[in-house]
């Protein structure tokens, strides 16, 4: 209920109570009814209204008592006066209790809002975690479509890629597959996509006009959300999300935050791919760039961490309450700093590998467990490409290494195999032992590697022009350095009749 309506209800009840009090005998004090407007004022959530009702109620109590005495020939009964005093005390007491209740309600509301924001931040972080680890634009786009489903409760997510491609990646709730739809968008959907790009903001279609109803009928949903994925002047596409239930409210801010972080992830992936395209130029300056990246990345970590901590403290109200508009700005700044910190850590990893300034944590690692997890995560991508992804375990496979490093290395190999294997092909992850070493072999029947590329296959920024797709050129390099730092190695050999076999050899935990 609005404050104006509450104020009107308080005034009406106050007037009624005052009239009743005037018309009743002096010994029958009806001033207790003046507590009613004070209690009603709580609905307006305004302390000023409560204070006003208390003040007016006290005045009404005094005026009614005076006129009661005048009506009785200017005689005021002591008992009536005592009751008047008790009525005034009750008005003040009720006003105080109402004010205290309002304060507690406000505190509870703020705490609930902070908890809700924290939950939303956690959900966004969970949805973005698998996205930020990827360096391939295509993998990031597919992960964005899948991540938006669970985060926003959508039945279907359509990621419309930017021109000139304008293909659509389609993800549906209950499935980990992401399909590619090359059918042109219908005119009304294309118009909505272009409008979202032009306005660079989320658009909700709720069927309030003829065009909206046509769109909702075509997509078979009650609400449609067009969410642009953009960063500065870069337009990465638009997400079309089919949402059921009521019109999105607070979910819009979650969607906008997800879109900003997704755009950052795509920007990072594109940057690495552009670095790979400039391989020849960068090769001559590689040593200088390595030192610069290391220095800049290392020096940025502390100020970024301090800045993120300060913003989070401000967000939590450490420095006082912030207006809602500022809270949105602070949330966006925290997300941007978090993405920048991850990007800095990626660059710092490569620089540390180059400089030898790394201290991995050695633990017993179950390779079979890691391989099963990776296969489960990448199975959706494999099925989308119509590639069979198998895992073959041959006994226990354990090593002593940094779990995160080993996982990163195997993910790089499997993702690389999926990217360079045609539809209908097979990628197999095989575990085994040989001469006291644990082996992880990634076998595909894809395009293979030409002879002139093999000699530099595990070098920095090395890519093969004869293989489909493009990466940063850092994936296999990181695999090699991780294997070597663990006391092992990685090798390549051609598969027969076609394809590739990458083998990581790591010291077996049973013999170390």
Buried (B, 14 or more C-beta within 10 A) or exposed (E): EEBEEBBEBBBEBBEEBBBBBBEBEBEEBBBBBBBBBBBBBBBBBBBEBBBBBBEBBBEBBEEBBEBBBEEBEEEBBEEBBEBBBEBBEBBEEBBEEBBEEBEEEEEEEEEEEEEEBEEBBEBBEEBBEBBBBBBBBBBBBBBBBBBBBEBBBBBBBBBBBBEEEBBBBBBBEEEBBBBBEEEEBEEBBEEBBBBBBEEEBBBBBBBEEEEBEBBBEEBEBBBBBBBBBBBEEEBBBBBBBBBEEEBBEEBBBBBBBBBBBBBBBBBBBBEBBEBBBEBEEBBEEBEEBBEEBBEEBBEBEEEBEEBBEEBBEBBEEEEEEBEEEEBBEBBBBBBBBBBBBBBBBBBBBBBBBBEEEBEBEBEEBBBBEBBBEBBEBBBBBBBBBEBBBEBEBEEBBBBBBBBEBBBBBBBBBBBBBBBBBEEEBBBBBBBBBEEEBBBBBBBBBBBBBEEEBBEBBBEBBBBBEEBEBBBBBBBBBBBBBBBEBBBBBBBBEEBEEEBBBBBBBBBBBEEE
